[in-house]
Amino acid sequence: MSSGVYKYDTKAGERWRIVYDGPPKLDPTTGKAKRHQVQRRGFTRERDAKRALREALTAVETAQHVEYRRDTLGSYLTSWLDGIDVRPTTAAQYRQQVKLRILPYPVAAKRLQDVTTEDLDALYRTLTREGGHKGKPLAAKSVRHTHGVLRTALGDAKRRGYIVRNPAEDARPPKVRRTELDVWSAEQLRTFLTSVEDDRLYALWLLLATTGMRRGEALGLRWEDVDLDDGALMVRHNRTVVEGQPINQETKSDAGRRRIALDPQTVAALKRHRVRQLEERMRAANAWEDNGVVFVREDGRELHPKQASRWFADHAEAAGLPPIRLHDVRHSYATVALTGGVPITVVSRRLGHATVSITLDVYSHVLPTDDGDAAVKVATAILGGQ
């Protein structure tokens, strides 16, 4: 059959199909290229079929042809989620993004190979205007997370030869405006720590304040990774929440797996915490759950990350301090360190950032700067005492 547009009848009325020669395929038996004819059916209008034929022939001529697929964006994303090999936390985030922010919208019903950059831009505008929980507009950062999932998923589709180009590469999600971080000053951190001195988890609160560790890193810390004699610890594990359930996993990046030096006060607090934990273990006897974790309940069971955040909020309120998230203690640590003159490379390494540029992007506004002082120092270095 020669290339062209052909009419055929169905119960729903007349339809059109296109026939054309796609890129030759190798015969597995002979190893020689053989003719590969492609058919696509279901066009309701002749002009649509003719346009599709022109586009297909152009794709063949420019070596951009892909096999025709009936998958919609929604069906592709659903199958893609089943096959991705990522960390459980990442998979859960992807599933939530697809379920809540892509599948409910018209673009999900569009054929995968027909999705355009304009379609994705329209989705982002809708999410910004009315998407999200109970129809509330989504923040720009949340929409960019959706864009990230689509870019990754459609990148995989392109790599597998399902689509010619990734429409998300040129899409324009909303820009994130820089917002001021909610942080405590050094004095407020001191007030908080003074107010929780008698808490059985005092060492946890102090460790977070003096190292900037993430909540999950502190709750995943094991005694085998703490060297109280040397005054240091290794960050190797992370305790987080996936779809409501706490799980333990290894730190995901090389930068995240790091050695952190400890100050004498924090070392002393960890030593006291160790003694307290051994006493609790003796009292619990056979009921003790031995998992080697530093911060646990009185019977050895590991802490739920969200419970730790609730306890922190209660302590902060009792101390009469402005409410911040437990994660904001990390920001507070970084702010105090940088304004106190600790080199940004050191702060970045202790925080576990992959690059110093990440630290600069988040905390550049708190770095001490004196433009006038800089002008004098440079001029003096060049001109001397003139």
N, C-alpha and C positions, 0 to 999 in steps of 0.2 A: 504494500500500500504506500502510495506517495504521500509526502508531507502536505497537509492542508487542513481545512475545516470541514467537518461533516455533520449533517443533521441526522438525528434519530428520534424515534417516538417513545414516550413513556406514558404511564397512566396519568402522570401529572401534566402531560403536555409535551410539546416538542423541546428537545434539548440539543446542545451542540457539543462536539468533541473535537479535539485537535490531535493530529498525528504528526510526528516529526522525527528526524534522525538525531538521537543524542550522541554523546561521545562514544566512539567504538569501545567495545569491551573485549578483553582477552578471552579466548577460548581455553578453558583449563586443560583440555585434552591436547590441542595442537600448539597452544602458546601463541597463536596468531590472533590479530585483531579481527573482530567480526562486527557486522552491522548491529546497531542497538536502536531499535525503534521504540519510541515512547508514545503512550496515549494518555490523554487526560480527558475525563468526561464530566458532564454535569453542568455545563454552562447554560444559563437560561436565555442569554442573548447572543446573537451571532457576533456582534461587535466586540463583546467581551472575549469571546473565543479567539477572534482575530488578533486582538491586542495581546492576549496570552501567548499566541503562537509567535508573534513578532518578538516578544520579550524572550521566549524560550530559544528561538533561533539566534538572537543576539548573544544570549548567555553561552550558547554552544560555540559561537564564533570567537568569543573573547575568553574562552576557557573558564567561565564562571558558572557553568551549568551544574545544578544539583538535582538529584533524583526527586521527583514530585512526591510529596508526603501530605497526608490528610490531617496530621496532628494539628490540634489547636495549641495555642500557647499554653492554655491551662492543662491540657492532657500531657503535653511535653514536660511541663514543670513537675507535674505529679509523678511521672515516671522518673524524671531526673532526680527528684528527692530520694527515691527508693535506691538509687545507685551511687550516690555520692559517698566518697570515703573521707569523712571529716570528723573532727572531734564531736562528741555528743552535744556539747553546748552549742557549737556552731550549727549542727544539724537541726537542733531545736529552734534556734533563731531563724534559720532558713524556712522551716516549716511554718512558723508563725507568720513570717512575712508573706509567704505565698498564700496561706489560708485567709488572712485578714486583709491584705492590702493589694492582692493581685487577682485572685480567683473571683471575688465578688464583682469585678468591674468588666465592662464590655470587651476590653482588649484581650481578656482571657479566652473569649470565644472566637477570636480571630485566628485564622490558620497561621501556624508558626511561620511559614515562609512568606506570609503577607504582612507581618508586623513591621511597622516602620518607626523611624525615629520620632515622627510626629505623633504616632500612637502613644509612645512612652511619655513624651512631653505632656500630652493631654492627661495621661494617668497621673503624672506628678502634680499637675495643676489641680486635678480633682482631689487628690489626697491632701494637698495643702489647703484647699478651700473647705472640704467637707468630709474627708476621710478620717479614719481612726475610730476609737472607741465611742460608741453612741453618737456617731456623726460629728464629733468635734474635730476641728482642723488639726492636722498633724504638724508637728514642729519640723522645720527644715532638716534637722539632723535625722529625724525618723524617716523622712522621705528619701534622704540620701542612702539610708540603710536599705530601703526597698530597691533603689537604683543599683546598689552594690550587688544584691542577689541576682537581679535581672542581668547585669553585666556579666557576672560569673556564669550563670546558666546559659545565656545565649552565646557566650564565648565557647562553652563546651559544645553547643549545637553547631557552631561554625567549624570547630576542630573536627567534629565527626562527619562533616560534610552534609549536614541537614539544611544549612542556610548558606548563602553566598557571603553575606556580611553581617556583622553584629550591630543591630540598630541602636543598642545601648551605648556604643562607643561615642556617638555624636549627640546623645540626648543631654538635656540640660536640667538636672534636678536643681531645686532652689539652693541658693548659697546660704551657708550657716553664718549667722552674725555672731561675732565674738561677744560673750557675756562675761560679766565679772564672776569670779569664783566665790562661792560661799566658804569662807575660811575663818578660823580662829587665829587670834594673835598668839604670840608666845606666852603672854600673860594669861590669856584665856585657857590655853592648853594647860598651863600650870595650875590654874584654878580647878579645872576638871580633874586633873590627876590627884590633886590634894583631896578633892571630895570623894574619890574612890579608893583611897589608900587602904581601906579595910575590906574592900571587895575581894572575893576569892579569885577573881580574874584580873586583879590589878596589873599583873605582869603583861597580860594581853593588851590592855589599854596603853600601858607605858611603851610596849614594843611598837605598837602602831604609831604612836606619837614621835618616837625617837628614830624610827627607820623609814617611815613612809611606805611600809609594806601594804599590799592589798589585803582586804579582808580575807579572801580565800587563801592567800599565801600564808597568813598567820594561822588560820584555822586548820590548814593542811600541814603545818610544821610538825615534824617528828623529832623526838629526842635524839635520834641517831644523827640528825643533821645540825645539832647544836653542840658547839664546843665551848663550854663555860670556862675552861682553863685558858683557852686562847682568846676568848672574848669575841666570838664570831659565830655566824650560822650560814648554812647553805639553803637557798630557796630552791626546792625541787618539786614540790607538790602544790596543788591548788584544790580547795574544797569549794564547790559551787553548787548551784541549783539548776536542774534541768527538768522542765515541765513539772515544777513543784517538788521534786525529790532531790535531796542533797546527794552529790556524788563526789568521789575523789579522782583526780587525774593528774598526770604529770604536767609540769609547767610547759607551755606549748612552744616557747621560743628559746633560742640560745641566750638572748639578752635577759629573759625572765629567769633562767637558771643562773643564779649569781651568788657570790659570797658577799655578806654584809658584816662589817665590823660593828661591834656593840660597845656602847659606853659603859663605864663601871657601874653606874646606877642601874642600868637595865640588866646587866649581868647579875648584880646582887638580887634584883627582883626575881629573875628567873631561877636563881638558886633557892630562894625562899619558896617560890612556887613549886619547885621540884620536891622539896621537903614536905610541903602541904599535900601534894599529890600522893606521895608515898604513904603518908598517914591515912589518907582517904582510901587508898588501896587496901591497907591493912584492915580498916574498919569494914570495907565491903566484902573482904574475903573472897569466897567463890563467886559472888555476884559481880565482881569486878570484870569489866570488859577490857581485855588487854589488847590495845592496838598501837601502842607506842607514840600516840599523838600528845603534843604538849598541852593543848588546851581542850579539856573534856569536862563532862559532868562529874558529879561526885561518885558515880559508879563506873566511870571510865568510858561511857558512851560519848561518841563524838557530838559536837555542837552543830545545830542547824544554823547556817549563815544568817538567815533572816531573824532568828531568835537573838543572835548576837547583836544585830542592828537594832532590834527593839530594846534590848537591855541598855545599849549605848544611849539611845534616845531618852530613855527613862532617867539615866544618870545625868545627862546633860540638862534635862528639865529640872531635876532636883538641885543641880548646882546653880540654877538661875542663869544659864548661858543661852545665847542665841541658838536656835535649833539648826543643826547641820546634819548631813548624812554621815554615816560612819566612813564612807569613802572620802568625804571631805577632810577627814583627819590627814589623809595622804596629801591632799592639796595644801593643808595647813603646814605640814612638815616641810614640803618643798618651798613654800613661800618664806617660812622662817629661815630655812637654810640659805636660800638665795639672797634674801635681804640682809642676812648676816655675813655675806661675803664668801660662802662656800662656792668653789668653782663649779660652773654649770656642768662640766664634764663629770665631776664627782657625783653631783646630785642626780644626773641622768643615769649613771651607772647604778647607783643605789636604788633608784626607782625601778630599774629594769626596763628602761625605754630602749627600743631597738637602735635609735639614733639620737644624737644630741638635738637634731632639728625638731624632733617631736617635743622635747622638753622646752625648747625655745618657743615653739608654736603655742604651747599651753601657758607658759609662765613668763614670756618676754616682757609683759607689762609690769612685772614686779622686780625686774632686774634693776639694781641701782645704776643710775646714769647721771652724769653731770656734764653737759655739753660744753659749758664754759671751761671746766677743769680739763677736759680732753683737748680743747683748743690750745690752752697754755702748755700742756705737757708735750704735745706734738711740736709746737713752735720752738719750745726750749730744746728739744732733742735735735731739731734741724739747725737752729740758729745759735744754739749755745747760750751764753749769758748776754748777748747783745741787747 
